[in-house]
Amino acid sequence: MELVARPWPALWSLVIGFFMILVDTTIVSVANPSIMEGLNADINSVIWVTSAYLLAYAVPLLITGRLGDRFGPKRLYLSGLVVFTAASLWCGLSGDVNTLILARVFQGFGAALMTPQTMAVITRIFPPDRRGAAMSIWGATAGLATLVGPILGGVLVDGLGWEWIFFINLPVGVIGFFLALRYVPALSTHPHKFDIPGVLLSAVGMFLLVFGIQEGETYDWGTIAGPITVWGLIISGIAVLVVFVLWQKMNKGEPLLPLSLFKDRNFSLANIGITTVGFTVTAFTLPLIFYFQLVRGLTPTESALMMVPMALISGGLAPVVGRIIDRVNPKFITVSGLLLMSVALAWNGLLMHPDTPILLFLLPSAVLGFANAGIWAPLGTTATRNLPPRLAGAGAGVYNTTRQIGAVLGSAAIAVLIQARLAAELPAVPGGSGEAGPTSFGGPLPESLREGFSTAMAQSILLPAAVILIGAAVALFFAKPQPLQGWGTPGVLPATSSGTEGAGARSR
């Protein structure tokens, strides 16, 4: 590990870019109707504006994490930030939906280059006994970004137009670039051999799996084209990833994914935990927002503002939690946070009736704030505590990949469940199609449909409430962190280090 004299400016510089790329995973959802109108696009095309970004973001994460170990996390982060910022300008200037989708692919790839490096740098410049405070900032950023996206998107679309959800990234990207250039240290690199078969197998397997899950609802979980089916893609993706793991085990050189990472029980369990968190955070907002807008008649901005207590409490408590988990076993905080999230979501479900006073929903929103503060930092600290510096990028790539897969699973699962529950609670939808779905309605629902719709949303939000309990059960088996020997020893760099990116790395 390489301690630096001023690690906190480096962390805050990275958080700016990390926040920006996570906001872009949710900000577009609010702008979809405006994009459809402005670019004369149909709903399937507009769905791909988000799908293309998520696909290009999720698929390369294993590879880009390893590239950070090989070429240095600072280089990869700055390169990704340039790609992301330039692609944001391209998105805003797009004159048709196909150009916008292509630009979003490049934007997602830029995000994939950046994300593992943020976690890897934290792992390498903060000693394990002070990493909790740093991870609390990283975790709070991840939690808050998913909430700020819809709020910021609503304000920008209402005030300036859909293009500005992308243009807003330009000044942020430029500022973030120069701050990272100035404050992020150039850490030592490691002479990894590049596992070409592993790269190809992981990329193909991840693409097939993520595309199948992400687009399953679009194709009604059936045929995509000719003999190609959604389930065929998913099964093929799993099969290719199994071959990838077998190759990593058999590879006598240096594999893309060191399986030795999973010998650490806490790393393995934390990855399961963050998968359930990614699933839950992505899934619960959809039924909640649909209820606020279609049953209660709130605007997109007003419905997003209902989550402000969650954002304020989570952000305010994050530094406090970070200091605590450096001194106590983070398992207990993690379990408490995960249980609180399940309680808050179930509470929302109980409140979902057409005549519930709207301000009552601020109470479970506040509980979600306490839950968020107790989840992200303890999980991240648990996952990275025992990572050796030469594998920091690989570990960060795995951790962020599992989080993103959880998000894709959550998005697909909640869409299917919402459709099924609406079909059961509202069998006769205006228009006579026989199928119920949120897109069947153009605005606030007629009085006669609100109770059934509310019931369907209340039932749907119980799915993420149940999934997060799996994360809580897994966290119960975290091993107590042990003091690490040799971390942060003055003047000592990892034996496998082959030099540095520059003079920025220095031991203390």
Summary of the structure (lengths in Angstrom):
residues: 508
radius of gyration: 22.3
end to end distance: 10.6
largest distance: 73.8
contacts: 1923
relative contact order: 0.15
helix: 74%
strand: 1%
